[in-house]
Amino acid sequence: MTSTRSGAAASDEPGRKPRARKPVVATEPLGSLIQGDDLAGPGGSECRSCRGTLLTQLRMVLGDGTPVVFVSCHQCEERTWFALDGTGQELTREDVLERSAKR
């Protein structure tokens, strides 16, 4: 709002309608980040290298349409991709790059 010489807000002036406020929208956690009980999927709830339990898991779809989960360990920096096609197969970095290439 702009101020007038008297210091009153422009919407406080006689004859002016107050500006409508935007509705408050409830915030939700990002759907792509896996939190809490969802950690039991492919990759498990602990790092396969150091057994650390502080993991970031991110679900995504690769360029060829393959749904995967990316798992990164905060402790040892191990990074792994797992297919979400029902097999839970671990994918190599080369697999991920090949499946992500533009066609």
Backbone as a ProteinNet text record, in pm:
[ID]
protein_1_A
[PRIMARY]
MTSTRSGAAASDEPGRKPRARKPVVATEPLGSLIQGDDLAGPGGSECRSCRGTLLTQLRMVLGDGTPVVFVSCHQCEERTWFALDGTGQELTREDVLERSAKR
[TERTIARY]
84.2	0	88.3	38.9	114.6	70.1	158.5	125.9	84.6	-2.8	-41.6	41.5	25.7	103.1	76.5	-42.4	-75.2	-23.6	32.6	85.6	-15	-140	-241.4	-219	-250	-238	-342.1	-309.1	-399.1	-535.7	-540.8	-669.1	-753.2	-693.2	-767.6	-837.2	-811.2	-871.2	-1019.6	-1100.6	-1244.7	-1269.5	-1365.4	-1401.6	-1317.7	-1212.3	-1129.1	-1162.6	-1169.9	-1195.7	-1063.3	-1066.4	-942.6	-906	-777.8	-731.2	-766	-805.7	-836.4	-706	-706.1	-587.9	-595.8	-479.4	-474.4	-511.3	-587	-622.4	-497.6	-498	-387	-402.5	-299	-300.6	-214.4	-270.2	-194.6	-76.1	41.1	159	167.3	210	225.8	370.2	422.2	558.6	567	684.5	704	674.9	597.4	558.1	671.8	779.7	886.2	986.4	992.2	1085.1	1018	1084.2	1027.3	1064.3	965.3	987.9	927.5	978.1	918.9	908.3	787.6	765.2	786.8	795.3	813.3	953.9	1045	1183.2	1202.2	1099.8	1113.9	1111.7	1104.2	1100.1	1236.1	1256.2	1385.8	1495.9	1602.4	1710.6	1704.9	1588.8	1574.1	1584.3	1597.6	1602.1	1741.4	1840.7	1978.9	2070.8	2183.6	2280.9	2342.2	2354.8	2412.7	2563.8	2627.9	2773.2	2814.4	2754.6	2798.2	2691.8	2573.3	2459.7	2405.5	2441.3	2386.5	2237	2165.9	2019.7	1969.7	2059.2	2018	2031	1920.4	1918.3	1824.2	1858.8	1766.3	1720.5	1589.7	1535.4	1445.8	1469.3	1396.9	1342.2	1210.3	1147.2	1144.7	1174.7	1172.9	1145.8	1120	1099.6	1208.7	1283	1391.1	1334.2	1419.8	1377.4	1303.8	1335.5	1268.2	1141	1101.9	978.6	997.4	1121.4	1147.8	1133.2	1040.8	1031.7	1144.1	1213	1325.4	1318.7	1398.2	1420.7	1572.1	1614.1	1754.4	1775.8	1877.7	1905.9	2046.3	2059.3	2188.2	2207.1	2323.9	2355.1	2425.6	2378	2438.6	2572.4	2592	2712	2831	2814.5	2928.1	2917.8	2807.5	2785.7	2761.7	2731.8	2696.3	2568.8	2566.7	2448.4	2411.2	2282.6	2234.5	2097.5	2067.4	1935.8	1875.4	1745	1672.6	1550.4	1523.3	1404.3	1280.9	1174.1	1046.5	945.7	994.9	909.2	861.5	877.9	837.5	954	1067.4	1184.1	1275.5	1279.2	1369.3	1515	1538.5	1673.2	1758.1	1883.1	1976.3	2025	2026	2071.5	2209.3	2295.8	2427.6	2413.8	2517	2516.9	2501.2	2566.3	2557.4	2414.6	2347.1	2206.2	2121.5	2141.5	2062.2	2090.3	2217.8	2252.5	2196.1	2205	2152.4	2000.8	1931.9	1785.5	1738.2	1829.1	1792.4	1824.2	1896.1	1936.9	1815.3	1824.6	1717.3	1720.1	1601.7	1591.8	1530
-118	0	123.6	229.3	353.4	440.4	525.9	614.8	750.3	815.5	952.2	1044.5	1175	1270.7	1256.9	1220.3	1210.3	1080.4	992.1	866.3	753.2	780.7	675.6	594.7	470.8	385	425.3	407.2	447.4	380.8	258.3	189.9	241.1	322.7	379.4	509.9	558.5	683.6	663.7	764.7	753.6	728.8	641.7	613	504.6	462.7	355.2	224.3	120.5	-12.1	-72.2	-141.9	-208	-319.5	-341.8	-447.8	-583.2	-673	-809.6	-882.4	-956.1	-1034.3	-1170.1	-1222.1	-1355.3	-1457.1	-1560.9	-1663.3	-1738.7	-1778.6	-1855.5	-2000.1	-2051	-2187.6	-2272.3	-2382.8	-2471.4	-2529.4	-2524.5	-2580.3	-2729.3	-2802.9	-2947.1	-2981.2	-3088.5	-3127.5	-3164.1	-3144.7	-3179.3	-3326.3	-3356.2	-3493.8	-3582.5	-3522	-3604.8	-3649.5	-3582.6	-3622.6	-3722.5	-3832.6	-3938.3	-3911.7	-3913.3	-3884.4	-3993.8	-4006.6	-4093.5	-4238.9	-4295.3	-4437.9	-4481.3	-4386.9	-4422.7	-4474.6	-4470	-4509.5	-4659.6	-4737.9	-4883.1	-4935.3	-4848.2	-4890.9	-4938.4	-4947.8	-4989.2	-4901.1	-4961.6	-4887.4	-4896.4	-4933.9	-4953.8	-4826.5	-4843.4	-4729	-4705.5	-4780.2	-4754.3	-4772.2	-4702.7	-4706	-4845.1	-4892.9	-5025.3	-5025.7	-4907.4	-4900.6	-4882.1	-4781.9	-4749.1	-4776.1	-4817.2	-4845.3	-4718.4	-4602.3	-4476.5	-4469.7	-4398	-4391.3	-4255	-4159.7	-4027.9	-4027.4	-4058.8	-4072.6	-3971.1	-3929.1	-3853.4	-3948.4	-3960.4	-4044.6	-3957.7	-3963	-3879.4	-3966.4	-3966.7	-4042.5	-3954.9	-4017	-3943.6	-4040.9	-3985.5	-4065.4	-4025.2	-4123.1	-4096.6	-4065	-4017.6	-3975.9	-4081.1	-4208.9	-4315.6	-4363.8	-4297.6	-4334.1	-4428.8	-4468.9	-4559.9	-4487.2	-4531.1	-4470.6	-4525.3	-4435	-4474.6	-4399.4	-4447	-4372.1	-4354	-4229.7	-4195.2	-4189.8	-4259.5	-4263.4	-4209.2	-4110.9	-4052.2	-4054.8	-4102.8	-4110.9	-3982.6	-3920.9	-3798.1	-3826.5	-3948	-3981.6	-4011.1	-4100.6	-4142.2	-4093.4	-4024.8	-3971	-4078.6	-4201.9	-4307.8	-4266.7	-4284.6	-4251.9	-4372	-4405.4	-4522.9	-4494.1	-4558	-4550.5	-4689.8	-4696.6	-4823.6	-4808	-4908.9	-4909.3	-4929.2	-4858.2	-4872.4	-4946.2	-5042.5	-5118.8	-5249.2	-5262.4	-5384.5	-5476.8	-5457	-5542.3	-5486.2	-5353.8	-5290.9	-5303.8	-5332.8	-5353.3	-5227.6	-5245.6	-5133.6	-5099.6	-4971.5	-4926.4	-4863.9	-4890	-4827.2	-4683	-4605.4	-4466.7	-4464.4	-4557.5	-4565.4	-4596.6	-4687	-4717.7	-4591.1	-4514.8	-4393.7	-4291.9	-4272.3	-4176.2	-4218.9	-4347.5	-4398.3	-4379.9	-4411.3	-4400.6	-4255	-4164.1	-4022.5	-3943.1	-4003.3	-3932.6	-3894.8	-3777.5	-3735.1	-3823.7	-3856.6	-3944.3	-3870.5
0	0	0	-60.4	-61.8	53.5	97.4	209	156.5	228.8	196.8	283.1	262.8	341.6	490.4	526.1	667.8	728.2	643.8	694.9	689.2	649.9	641.2	514.5	518.2	400.4	298	168.4	60.4	72.6	120.5	129.8	246.3	334.5	446.7	408.1	286.6	243.5	218	246.3	219.9	71.1	40.9	-96.7	-162.4	-99.4	-155.4	-86.4	-168.3	-112.1	-65.2	46.2	89.6	-7.6	-22.2	-111.1	-52	-140.2	-95.5	-65.1	41	76.5	8.3	-24.4	-84.2	22.5	-15.6	83.2	128.6	252.9	306.9	260.9	197.1	147.3	240.5	287.5	375.9	299.8	361.8	296.8	325.4	225.3	237.8	206.7	264.8	230.8	83.3	25.8	-114.2	-135.8	-237.3	-262	-308.4	-363.9	-416.9	-311.7	-199.1	-94.5	-3.5	19.9	102.1	246.7	333.6	474.1	559.9	680	780.5	740.5	750.2	728.1	583.6	490	349.6	319.4	416.5	392.9	375.7	393.8	386	243	143.1	4.2	-43.9	-176.6	-230	-172.9	-131.5	-69.6	81.4	134.8	278.7	359.8	489	579.2	634.7	583.1	622.8	502.7	506.8	398.1	387	264.6	241.9	262.7	259.4	276.4	422.4	489.9	626.1	732.1	690.5	778.1	845.9	792.7	842.7	815.4	900.4	886.4	840.5	821.5	773.3	621	554.3	409	346.1	225.9	142.4	33.7	16.7	-89.7	-176.6	-305.4	-400	-511.9	-525.7	-635.1	-759.5	-873.4	-1000	-1113.6	-1229.7	-1350.4	-1448.7	-1497.2	-1591.8	-1729.6	-1819.1	-1952	-2032	-2008.2	-2083	-2014.5	-1904.9	-1835.4	-1718	-1688.7	-1577.2	-1443.8	-1356.8	-1223.9	-1135.7	-1064.5	-979.1	-847.2	-751.9	-629	-616.9	-592.6	-571.7	-421.4	-371.6	-228.1	-206	-115.3	-82.5	68.7	112.8	255.5	298.9	405.2	456.1	523.6	570.9	646.6	555.3	457.3	373.4	229	194.5	59.3	-46.9	-6.1	-101.8	-174.4	-306.8	-387.2	-471.7	-469.7	-541.6	-601.1	-714.3	-776.8	-777.3	-750.8	-754	-843.1	-925.8	-1010.8	-924.1	-957	-886.2	-973.9	-1048.5	-1139.4	-1077.5	-946.8	-878.2	-848	-918.2	-895.2	-787.2	-772.1	-675.5	-715.7	-843.7	-896.6	-879.4	-833.9	-824.4	-964.6	-996.8	-1128	-1114.8	-1212.3	-1212.8	-1261.2	-1238.7	-1286.7	-1439	-1506.5	-1652.4	-1697.1	-1624.2	-1654.6	-1647.1	-1539.7	-1518.4	-1628.4	-1662.5	-1767.5	-1902.7	-1933.4	-2060.4	-2068.1	-1959.2	-1957.1	-1951.9	-1915.1	-1904.2	-2029.8	-2124.3	-2245.8	-2329.6	-2392.9	-2483.9	-2606.6	-2655.2	-2772.9	-2888
[MASK]
+++++++++++++++++++++++++++++++++++++++++++++++++++++++++++++++++++++++++++++++++++++++++++++++++++++++

